[in-house]
Amino acid sequence: MALKKQISVRGLAGVENVADLKKNFNRHLHFTLVKDRNVSTKRDYYFALAHTVRDHLVGRWFRTQQSYYEKDPKRVYYLSLEFYMGRTLQNTMVNLALENACDEAVYQLGLDMEELQEMEEDAGLGNGGLGRLAACFLDSMASLGLAAYGYGIRYEFGIFNQKISSGWQVEEADDWLRYGNPWEKARPEYMHPVHFYGRTEHHPDGVKWVDTQVVLALPYDTPVPGYRNNIVNTMRLWSAKAPCEFSLKDFNVGGYIQAVLDRNLAENISRVLYPNDNFFEGKELRLKQEYFVVAATLQDIIRRFKASKFGSRDIVRTDFSTLPDKVAIQLNDTHPALAIPELMRVLIDEEKLPWEKAWDICIKTCAYTNHTVLPEALERWPIDLFQTLLPRHLEIIYEINRRHLERVSSLYPGDVDRMRRMSLIEEGGQKRVNMAHLCIVGSHAVNGVARIHSDILKATVFKDFYEMDPHKFQNKTNGITPRRWLVMCNPGLAEVIAERIGEDFIRDLDQLKKLHDFFNDESFIRDIAKVKQENKLKFAVHLEEHYKVKINPNSMFDVQVKRIHEYKRQLLNCLHIITFYNRIKKEPNKQWTPRTIMIGGKAAPGYHTAKMIIRLITAIGEVVNNDPVVGDRLKVIFLENYRVTLAEKAIPAADLSEQISTAGTEASGTGNMKFMLNGALTIGTMDGANVEMAEEAGEGNIFIFGMRVEDVEAMDAKGYNASEFYNRIPELKQAIDQIAGGFFSPKQPDLFKDIVNMLMHHDRFKVFADYEDYIKCQEKVSALYKKPKEWTKKVILNIAGSGKFSSDRTISQYAREIWGVEPTLEKLAAPDDPK
């Protein structure tokens, strides 16, 4: 039974399939890579396999795009400065049902599939949640048959690789393209010019933007396969190229070399991803990146709108009033907000539409997703930078604002304060453009990414806008793709589920509700526990190899993996570790529930506090892991270089998922959903999607602690006083005194003075206020873990309740409620089928 199910979940391994794959593998090894048969490396074998799998994509890709031109559906354009894709090989094999056949072929060739997969570089073109969400959305849009395109930047260097050296984070450049990328195809025939700087000239027949500097945008296309429906969509990433005549016209005697070297300045635009998560850095290069992706993408969108035959450039459509019927543009946060003034510029200056008509088209076409309420994350660009870099766009923004404020004034006469709050231009000190306000005014839909987050937007951050245009505001709770985050990373669990309820849950995750029927089934409880234990053993081996720490695989794997940020409160986790450590030391003979606590994540290179938090975690680990009294009852590991590929190993192995942000700060979270689907129990605050997870699984099956949003607001009103908690709770005082007194840094006693000072005097995220409840909640976790059967029953209820958190559900809602398109589970004919 299990074998039969495994074959269907992972794809059939037919004899012909395997023979064909081997033949193609050898063809690529010797002809595509032009390798001498006797000196192939592991990397050559990976590339040969990647090309072999890619062959199965190409025919489907071509046929999909052809069908879009034939049917001429409304197309969805997802604009994002980040796409955190991770690796592509295994995901492609899963979606094309090739995994078993490839495994068998590789085995027959005497190679190790896992070793080959380890040769692939992660495409780390994102910082965290926002970029990974975009990747999940691409998977779902293809799996739901939407004519959709992801548009972003092909960063030469993605998110830095993190090394831990003497306990400190050290950044290394992520040269992910060093060996080439077998999944992308350069498309120079679709290169577009992008303009910067210059000035504007106002003529009777319109405005001209002149004397600009030109950078070329060269597209690279990556295929995005849907799940077993033969649909392959496109992610198009732009790379910056200097034009051939760049500066060379200016060279004088001896200036030629410098002129050629200066081409780099143009090409720097796509050189590196800014490594900030939830933090706005107002640098000129960043604004250039934001305009670059938008300008190139809109030229592509309009080219495709005007021409409607496959491979043809003939202009078929000239009436732009139908643009919103054929095009939906989704702005993933404010980073692509310039799409709004850029679309207006194209429609007014180039296509000569009157303002009112252009504006109507713009609003109906664009929609905006907000991802954060943290003030430091909201983009507000200085006017003078705008004036220099994008003079025409600033004029357009001023005109948008003038008309917007006229409307505000007519609806709320005399309310000057409201006009000030709602303006797109922030006065006072340095004048700035508020990009979130621009997005709201220029879009027909604005959504948050979890119900509580969307409610907070309406009640606080965008309250004025909600009062004026309540119809614009929606909620779209985030989701994750079950293909990567269950079938691919946890095949054992997918198999056990498929044995009980069939495998349709992979494209309809709501079917996991059927697992409620097996809640008391002894054999199912055993199977679920067994899969978890196997995943833990496998991860323990990985940890011992990489961290040289001996792990107790029977301990609870307590995992917090996410960007290091004060609001995510890794410090609260640290305080629990220290408290637990002190308790073991105090009563070494008590029967403690053993834990291996793992914390992973990157700190933005310029974020001092976050880097100090990493140093504190590693310092605590040094003390705890070497204390013979503690033994294997408590181990602390900092997971170095946390990325998509490490998440795929860690999440299936976790018992406890830490989602402990201050209520009202995490917009949604998606790691929380991955852990839930993979059979970990959550300890968390009522924040982001945790609220909906508690609803779906039942609040008794998730460990909720701490202040709610209204408690945090009440504490803000009254004033948060950390000393009050420090003086009242002896274990908290002891932990803080140990950190402050150098217990964890004996060679540098005041190493952590900045952290202690922050926690005691200016902690915006109120770590101490939730400490007591968190510790009590962790005691409940430990008590339940001692009853493996009860624990596993809760795990089953969590898996059964995780159906809502599929990105297929999220994308279906975007499609119907924002983009006006209908998802479909219909299959396209495969390339080898007659049409």
Salt bridges, closest charged atoms under 4 A:
ASP44 OD1 - LYS35 NZ 3.64
ASP55 OD2 - ARG27 NH2 3.24
ASP55 OD2 - HIS28 NE2 2.66
GLU70 OE2 - LYS835 NZ 3.68
ASP72 OD1 - ARG75 NH1 3.88
ASP72 OD2 - ARG317 NH2 2.19
ASP72 OD2 - LYS326 NZ 3.41
GLU99 OE2 - ARG10 NH2 3.09
ASP103 OD2 - ARG10 NH2 2.70
GLU114 OE2 - LYS538 NZ 3.20
GLU115 OE1 - LYS42 NZ 3.64
GLU118 OE1 - ARG87 NH2 3.34
GLU118 OE2 - LYS649 NZ 3.09
GLU121 OE2 - ARG178 NH2 3.48
ASP122 OD1 - ARG87 NE 3.64
ASP139 OD1 - ARG483 NH2 2.76
GLU156 OE1 - ARG271 NH1 2.73
GLU171 OE2 - LYS611 NZ 2.75
GLU172 OE1 - LYS163 NZ 3.71
GLU184 OE2 - ARG154 NH2 2.76
GLU189 OE2 - ARG187 NE 2.86
GLU201 OE2 - ARG199 NH1 3.01
GLU201 OE1 - HIS203 NE2 3.04
ASP205 OD2 - LYS208 NZ 3.95
ASP211 OD2 - ARG199 NE 2.73
ASP221 OD2 - ARG187 NH1 3.31
ASP221 OD1 - ARG236 NE 2.68
GLU267 OE2 - ARG263 NH2 3.82
GLU281 OE2 - LYS283 NZ 2.99
GLU290 OE2 - ARG286 NE 3.30
ASP300 OD1 - HIS192 NE2 2.98
ASP300 OD2 - ARG236 NH1 2.63
ASP300 OD1 - ARG303 NH2 3.05
ASP300 OD2 - ARG304 NH2 3.70
GLU342 OE1 - ARG345 NE 2.94
GLU342 OE1 - HIS393 NE2 2.68
ASP349 OD2 - ARG392 NE 2.67
GLU350 OE2 - ARG345 NH1 2.96
GLU351 OE2 - LYS306 NZ 2.83
GLU356 OE2 - ARG403 NH1 3.07
ASP360 OD2 - LYS364 NZ 3.04
GLU376 OE1 - ARG764 NH2 2.87
GLU395 OE1 - HIS202 NE2 3.21
GLU395 OE1 - ARG392 NH1 2.82
GLU399 OE2 - ARG402 NH2 2.79
GLU399 OE2 - ARG403 NE 2.63
GLU406 OE2 - ARG402 NH1 2.80
ASP415 OD2 - ARG418 NE 3.23
ASP417 OD1 - ARG420 NH2 2.75
ASP417 OD2 - ARG421 NH1 2.98
GLU426 OE1 - ARG380 NE 3.04
GLU427 OE1 - LYS431 NZ 3.97
ASP464 OD1 - ARG418 NH1 3.59
ASP464 OD2 - ARG421 NE 2.71
GLU467 OE1 - ARG418 NH1 3.04
GLU467 OE2 - LYS463 NZ 3.04
ASP469 OD1 - ARG407 NH2 2.70
GLU499 OE1 - ARG500 NH1 3.42
ASP510 OD1 - LYS513 NZ 3.52
GLU522 OE2 - LYS789 NZ 2.70
ASP527 OD2 - ARG500 NH2 2.83
GLU534 OE2 - LYS530 NZ 3.19
GLU544 OE1 - LYS550 NZ 3.65
ASP558 OD2 - ARG595 NH1 2.78
GLU622 OE2 - ARG615 NH1 3.63
ASP627 OD2 - LYS585 NZ 2.69
GLU648 OE2 - ARG484 NH1 2.72
ASP655 OD2 - LYS536 NZ 2.64
GLU666 OE1 - LYS568 NZ 2.75
GLU692 OE1 - LYS804 NZ 2.91
GLU695 OE2 - ARG451 NH2 2.47
GLU699 OE2 - ARG708 NH2 3.75
ASP716 OD1 - LYS766 NZ 2.76
GLU731 OE1 - ARG583 NH2 2.71
ASP737 OD2 - LYS733 NZ 2.97
ASP754 OD2 - HIS608 NE2 2.98
ASP770 OD2 - ARG569 NH2 2.74
GLU772 OE1 - ARG728 NH1 3.13
GLU779 OE2 - ARG583 NH1 2.70
ASP808 OD2 - ARG483 NH1 2.79
GLU817 OE1 - LYS476 NZ 2.72
GLU822 OE2 - ARG816 NH2 2.87
